[in-house]
């Protein structure tokens, strides 16, 4: 856990969130600024800043985030969805705790952004 990290505080339950899925490795909750009818964030319980900062020993954490995204999508009734991981501020990362956006409930266009 990282002191002062919003997502670590959600994991610790000191900051409220609408949790839709949780297991031993990840927490998934509704995004407070959704970009689609269904928009869930999946975060690892371990604090990792982002993909670029992840170390080899974080490989299992990274995998658990993707599996958690699949499980969270299933839990909220999505069979088709987009997964997005932003790395750094220019890519749109605003909370520096690794997270995966699970976005669905509408047709997605390509290319994004």
Secondary structure, DSSP 8 states (H G I E B T S, - for coil): --TT-HHHHHHTTSS---EEEE-SSEEEEE-TT-SSSEEEEEEESS----TTT--GGGHHHHHHHHHHHHHHHHHTT-SSEEEE---SGGGT--SSS-EEEEEESS---SS--
